[in-house]
């Protein structure tokens, strides 16, 4: 998730747009060829945060997304995050590659250090 490095202290308007309910941040996800990766918003953050990725399924906010890369090439998914309220949060995500144990990462979404 190297694309979110600037989100700690960056300007929200450089990465997203405000709505009445909160902020939508656009960030792609690239998955290595042949990989299956599941990303989940940790339960404690689901009241404020969701994921919005999709094509055929649309861009409806969900708590979990499974990305399946093409067998012969890396695959990019378009989408992003929705954060309610002021759009700032220390966002915990659970990331699971194939059947390995999930790893928790925390993204500082315009919230300073987490």
Phi and psi in degrees as a GROMACS rama.xvg file:
@    title "Ramachandran Plot"
@    xaxis  label "Phi"
@    yaxis  label "Psi"
@TYPE xy
-62.9045  -23.1335  UNK-2
-67.0247  -11.5795  UNK-3
-100.281  7.02133  UNK-4
-58.2466  -35.7725  UNK-5
-79.2162  -1.93998  UNK-6
-79.0306  -16.9286  UNK-7
-60.4368  -51.8902  UNK-8
-124.755  11.9517  UNK-9
-75.0503  -177.463  UNK-10
-92.8985  126.562  UNK-11
-57.2002  -36.9842  UNK-12
-67.6948  -16.8036  UNK-13
-75.5298  -18.0588  UNK-14
-123.967  -10.6444  UNK-15
-158.177  -173.157  UNK-16
-137.277  145.02  UNK-17
-89.425  141.23  UNK-18
-122.695  -178.639  UNK-19
-63.7319  -32.4624  UNK-20
-88.3598  -22.4801  UNK-21
164.503  -144.763  UNK-22
-123.9  138.524  UNK-23
-108.342  121.997  UNK-24
-111.827  131.026  UNK-25
-94.6479  126.19  UNK-26
-153.928  130.504  UNK-27
-81.765  162.464  UNK-28
-124.342  126.364  UNK-29
-110.308  127.87  UNK-30
-116.621  130.88  UNK-31
-63.4309  146.847  UNK-32
-50.3603  137.251  UNK-33
75.2815  -2.27002  UNK-34
-89.1863  155.537  UNK-35
-125.667  121.949  UNK-36
-129.33  129.446  UNK-37
-110.709  127.767  UNK-38
-116.588  127.643  UNK-39
-126.964  138.162  UNK-40
-70.5155  127.502  UNK-41
-59.1024  144.901  UNK-42
-51.6162  -36.8931  UNK-43
-69.4059  -13.0557  UNK-44
-108.526  -1.3931  UNK-45
-68.8238  -17.9884  UNK-46
-69.8255  -25.0357  UNK-47
-116.449  -16.9252  UNK-48
-132  149.27  UNK-49
-151.608  167.186  UNK-50
-106.497  145.213  UNK-51
-135.254  90.2664  UNK-52
-128.582  149.301  UNK-53
160.377  169.317  UNK-54
-139.139  -78.8988  UNK-55
-64.2488  -34.7926  UNK-56
-80.6019  -10.0543  UNK-57
85.417  -170.766  UNK-58
-115.739  34.8044  UNK-59
-68.1379  137.957  UNK-60
-65.2321  133.719  UNK-61
-138.276  164.54  UNK-62
-86.1601  -19.8359  UNK-63
-145.649  141.369  UNK-64
-135.333  136.216  UNK-65
-109.086  124.161  UNK-66
-102.045  129.157  UNK-67
-119.47  114.571  UNK-68
-78.0326  156.424  UNK-69
-63.107  149.711  UNK-70
-64.7868  -30.4008  UNK-71
-105.921  -4.09508  UNK-72
-154.177  156.438  UNK-73
-61.7373  151.219  UNK-74
-128.84  133.827  UNK-75
-107.03  134.069  UNK-76
-113.001  137.38  UNK-77
-96.6369  139.065  UNK-78
165.085  -148.075  UNK-79
170.18  -159.118  UNK-80
-116.449  151.569  UNK-81
-117.226  129.805  UNK-82
-124.012  121.19  UNK-83
-74.3207  166.534  UNK-84
71.8256  -132.171  UNK-85
-80.0884  -0.998726  UNK-86
79.8931  10.3274  UNK-87
-111.989  134.444  UNK-88
-167.385  149.376  UNK-89
-87.5148  100.509  UNK-90
-91.3202  108.691  UNK-91
-84.729  128.249  UNK-92
-123.185  138.035  UNK-93
-98.2596  123.833  UNK-94
-117.765  123.961  UNK-95
-123.251  123.155  UNK-96
-101.119  121.35  UNK-97
50.8325  -125.056  UNK-98
-103.502  9.48224  UNK-99
-67.0025  163.511  UNK-100
-64.6443  140.793  UNK-101
-63.5113  145.635  UNK-102
-112.339  137.358  UNK-103
-96.2044  129.318  UNK-104
-120.065  154.273  UNK-105
-122.828  124.139  UNK-106
-102.851  122.256  UNK-107
-79.2787  94.4156  UNK-108
-83.9936  89.164  UNK-109
53.4846  34.4693  UNK-110
-118.032  10.162  UNK-111
73.7633  -163.392  UNK-112
-67.8972  141.516  UNK-113
